[in-house]
């Protein structure tokens, strides 16, 4: 991957696809089909190109990057930043923690509303008095 200009990722309707993220983490631009997972991972014109699933479409986008190595490098650098910001372990763990805390908060609130004054705390207070 270190010696390539970019990655061509040709599977149409791929559910997610880790390969484009690996290329982005290696600072490489990605050319992929404009369907499935690449729609989430690749930022059109910034980290690579999204195109129709045809040899001609891929060839046209590849020619752009081969003729403009500076642009290919810039897209690769942008890809690394995007991979780190949205798809790294740090980004994932932060999102996961936030989701768990939100779920816990919602569960507690829903529980409190459902039981009202018969929560264990209020029940124990009633027994004491």
Residue frames as qw, qx, qy, qz and C-alpha x, y, z in Angstrom:
[[0.000, 0.887, 0.461, 0.000, 0.00, 0.00, 0.00],
 [0.369, -0.701, 0.053, 0.608, 2.92, 2.37, 0.67],
 [0.297, -0.206, 0.536, 0.763, 3.85, 2.58, -3.01],
 [0.206, 0.560, 0.735, 0.323, 0.39, 2.99, -4.53],
 [0.009, -0.235, -0.105, -0.966, -1.16, 6.30, -5.54],
 [0.570, -0.128, 0.172, -0.794, -4.66, 5.26, -4.50],
 [0.297, 0.047, 0.944, -0.134, -6.93, 2.30, -3.87],
 [0.490, -0.014, -0.477, -0.729, -9.55, 1.11, -6.33],
 [0.285, 0.060, 0.853, -0.433, -12.36, -0.53, -4.38],
 [0.277, 0.052, -0.617, -0.735, -14.71, -2.10, -6.90],
 [0.051, -0.321, -0.942, 0.086, -17.37, -4.15, -5.01],
 [0.296, -0.366, -0.246, -0.848, -20.82, -2.66, -5.65],
 [0.694, -0.494, -0.211, -0.480, -23.30, -2.60, -2.75],
 [0.536, 0.110, -0.692, 0.471, -20.64, -3.56, -0.21],
 [0.498, -0.714, -0.492, -0.018, -22.18, -3.47, 3.27],
 [0.367, -0.902, 0.071, 0.218, -19.31, -1.55, 4.88],
 [0.775, 0.511, -0.112, 0.353, -15.89, -2.60, 3.67],
 [0.602, -0.723, 0.074, 0.331, -12.84, -2.23, 5.89],
 [0.723, 0.153, 0.269, 0.618, -10.41, -2.03, 2.97],
 [0.206, 0.793, 0.155, 0.552, -11.17, 1.63, 2.10],
 [0.477, -0.870, 0.052, -0.112, -10.59, 2.56, 5.75],
 [0.826, -0.298, 0.215, 0.427, -7.27, 0.70, 5.74],
 [0.549, 0.461, 0.233, 0.657, -6.24, 2.70, 2.66],
 [0.108, -0.896, -0.095, -0.421, -7.34, 5.95, 4.29],
 [0.696, -0.701, 0.110, 0.111, -5.39, 5.04, 7.44],
 [0.750, -0.089, 0.302, 0.583, -2.37, 4.60, 5.15],
 [0.012, 0.686, -0.075, -0.724, -2.96, 8.10, 3.70],
 [0.183, 0.027, 0.769, 0.612, -4.18, 6.87, 0.33],
 [0.484, 0.192, -0.070, -0.851, -7.04, 8.27, -1.71],
 [0.391, 0.154, 0.904, -0.076, -9.85, 5.81, -2.45],
 [0.434, 0.148, -0.413, -0.787, -11.91, 5.35, -5.59],
 [0.200, 0.131, 0.944, -0.229, -15.01, 3.25, -4.89],
 [0.107, -0.465, -0.748, -0.461, -18.53, 2.53, -6.09],
 [0.210, -0.231, 0.167, -0.935, -21.12, 5.09, -5.06],
 [0.761, -0.322, -0.350, -0.442, -23.15, 2.56, -3.09],
 [0.847, -0.276, -0.424, 0.163, -23.08, 0.76, 0.23],
 [0.672, -0.575, -0.168, 0.435, -20.43, 1.35, 2.86],
 [0.505, 0.102, 0.127, 0.848, -18.19, 3.68, 0.85],
 [0.085, -0.745, -0.330, -0.574, -20.98, 6.28, 0.95],
 [0.593, -0.793, -0.143, 0.000, -20.33, 6.49, 4.70],
 [0.757, -0.410, 0.106, 0.497, -16.55, 6.26, 4.72],
 [0.489, 0.121, 0.319, 0.803, -15.43, 8.22, 1.66],
 [0.096, 0.777, 0.245, -0.572, -16.05, 11.94, 1.39],
 [0.651, 0.594, 0.386, 0.274, -16.54, 12.65, -2.32],
 [0.392, 0.813, -0.012, 0.430, -13.79, 14.81, -3.77],
 [0.315, -0.847, 0.327, -0.278, -12.09, 15.17, -0.37],
 [0.578, -0.457, 0.675, -0.028, -10.81, 11.70, 0.56],
 [0.327, -0.029, 0.865, 0.379, -11.38, 10.09, -2.82],
 [0.404, 0.131, -0.365, -0.829, -14.01, 9.56, -5.46],
 [0.533, 0.219, 0.759, -0.302, -17.31, 7.70, -5.59],
 [0.295, 0.345, -0.522, -0.722, -18.31, 6.51, -9.04],
 [0.874, 0.154, -0.044, -0.460, -20.59, 4.20, -10.98],
 [0.714, -0.287, 0.635, 0.069, -19.61, 0.52, -11.03],
 [0.804, 0.585, 0.097, 0.036, -18.08, 0.54, -14.50],
 [0.775, -0.072, 0.146, 0.611, -14.56, 0.24, -15.82],
 [0.310, 0.630, 0.203, 0.683, -14.89, 3.56, -17.64],
 [0.366, -0.877, -0.091, -0.297, -15.97, 5.43, -14.50],
 [0.786, -0.533, 0.100, 0.296, -13.11, 3.96, -12.48],
 [0.690, 0.205, 0.211, 0.661, -10.62, 4.72, -15.27],
 [0.107, 0.805, 0.168, 0.558, -11.75, 8.35, -15.46],
 [0.520, -0.843, 0.044, -0.129, -11.29, 8.90, -11.72],
 [0.849, -0.277, 0.172, 0.416, -7.99, 7.04, -11.69],
 [0.556, 0.502, 0.171, 0.640, -6.66, 9.23, -14.52],
 [0.162, -0.917, -0.047, -0.362, -7.42, 12.34, -12.46],
 [0.675, -0.709, 0.195, 0.058, -5.28, 11.12, -9.57],
 [0.841, 0.002, 0.252, 0.479, -2.47, 9.72, -11.71],
 [0.421, 0.629, 0.171, 0.631, -2.17, 13.04, -13.55],
 [0.170, -0.774, 0.145, -0.593, -2.32, 15.10, -10.34],
 [0.663, -0.053, -0.651, 0.367, -0.16, 13.41, -7.70],
 [0.032, 0.188, -0.399, 0.897, -0.43, 16.44, -5.43],
 [0.626, -0.214, -0.085, -0.745, -4.21, 16.06, -5.36],
 [0.824, -0.088, -0.557, -0.066, -3.86, 12.33, -4.70],
 [0.449, 0.067, -0.612, 0.647, -1.56, 13.03, -1.74],
 [0.238, -0.203, 0.232, -0.921, -3.92, 15.68, -0.37],
 [0.771, -0.194, -0.294, -0.530, -6.87, 13.29, -0.60],
 [0.741, -0.020, -0.629, 0.234, -4.78, 10.67, 1.18],
 [0.185, 0.127, -0.510, 0.830, -3.95, 13.10, 3.99],
 [0.507, -0.194, 0.020, -0.840, -7.63, 14.03, 4.24],
 [0.809, -0.110, -0.519, -0.254, -8.50, 10.33, 4.37],
 [0.516, 0.029, -0.677, 0.525, -6.15, 9.74, 7.28],
 [0.131, -0.130, 0.351, -0.918, -7.76, 12.60, 9.21],
 [0.685, -0.134, -0.199, -0.688, -11.25, 11.25, 8.46],
 [0.757, -0.042, -0.652, 0.023, -10.31, 7.70, 9.44],
 [0.333, 0.038, -0.631, 0.700, -8.90, 8.91, 12.75],
 [0.265, -0.113, 0.200, -0.936, -11.82, 11.25, 13.48],
 [0.721, -0.023, -0.055, -0.691, -14.68, 8.86, 12.68],
 [0.927, 0.086, -0.309, -0.195, -13.45, 5.26, 12.50],
 [0.315, 0.462, -0.725, 0.403, -10.53, 4.85, 14.91],
 [0.512, -0.308, -0.761, 0.252, -10.71, 2.92, 18.18],
 [0.133, -0.184, -0.383, 0.895, -10.70, 6.22, 20.04],
 [0.361, -0.026, -0.224, -0.905, -13.60, 7.58, 17.98],
 [0.598, -0.216, -0.705, -0.314, -15.54, 4.32, 18.27],
 [0.434, -0.269, -0.723, 0.465, -15.01, 3.99, 22.03],
 [0.043, 0.115, 0.231, -0.965, -16.14, 7.58, 22.57],
 [0.504, -0.075, -0.381, -0.771, -19.32, 7.03, 20.53],
 [0.596, -0.199, -0.776, -0.048, -19.95, 3.69, 22.23],
 [0.274, -0.200, -0.626, 0.703, -19.54, 5.15, 25.70],
 [0.243, 0.060, 0.040, -0.967, -21.88, 8.03, 24.88],
 [0.589, -0.122, -0.572, -0.559, -24.49, 5.59, 23.52],
 [0.528, -0.230, -0.783, 0.235, -24.27, 3.40, 26.64],
 [0.116, -0.177, -0.461, 0.862, -24.56, 6.39, 28.97],
 [0.395, -0.010, -0.202, -0.896, -27.53, 7.69, 27.00],
 [0.620, -0.178, -0.702, -0.301, -29.20, 4.27, 27.16],
 [0.414, -0.225, -0.724, 0.504, -28.59, 4.02, 30.89],
 [0.077, 0.112, 0.242, -0.961, -29.95, 7.51, 31.48],
 [0.525, -0.072, -0.396, -0.750, -33.05, 6.75, 29.44],
 [0.589, -0.198, -0.784, -0.020, -33.59, 3.44, 31.21],
 [0.253, -0.202, -0.617, 0.717, -33.33, 5.08, 34.64],
 [0.256, 0.082, 0.026, -0.963, -35.70, 7.90, 33.67],
 [0.587, -0.103, -0.577, -0.558, -38.18, 5.46, 32.12],
 [0.502, -0.204, -0.802, 0.252, -37.97, 3.29, 35.24],
 [0.079, -0.166, -0.463, 0.867, -38.51, 6.24, 37.55],
 [0.417, 0.024, -0.177, -0.891, -41.54, 7.37, 35.57],
 [0.601, -0.113, -0.719, -0.330, -42.96, 3.88, 35.48],
 [0.517, -0.287, -0.738, 0.324, -42.67, 3.18, 39.22],
 [0.201, -0.776, -0.132, -0.583, -43.29, 6.73, 40.43],
 [0.359, -0.673, 0.402, -0.507, -43.47, 6.88, 44.23],
 [0.949, -0.243, 0.148, -0.136, -43.10, 3.11, 44.60],
 [0.565, 0.606, -0.515, 0.222, -39.38, 3.14, 43.81],
 [0.767, -0.174, -0.521, 0.332, -37.20, 1.19, 46.27],
 [0.263, 0.169, -0.338, 0.888, -35.97, 4.45, 47.82],
 [0.397, -0.317, 0.009, -0.861, -39.42, 5.85, 48.45],
 [0.811, -0.271, -0.464, -0.232, -40.73, 2.47, 49.61],
 [0.640, -0.079, -0.547, 0.534, -37.96, 2.11, 52.19],
 [0.015, 0.220, -0.246, 0.944, -38.64, 5.64, 53.44],
 [0.613, -0.344, -0.226, -0.674, -42.31, 4.83, 53.88],
 [0.806, -0.219, -0.545, 0.066, -41.51, 1.73, 55.91],
 [0.434, 0.071, -0.477, 0.761, -39.25, 3.69, 58.27],
 [0.167, -0.201, 0.170, -0.950, -41.84, 6.33, 59.13]]
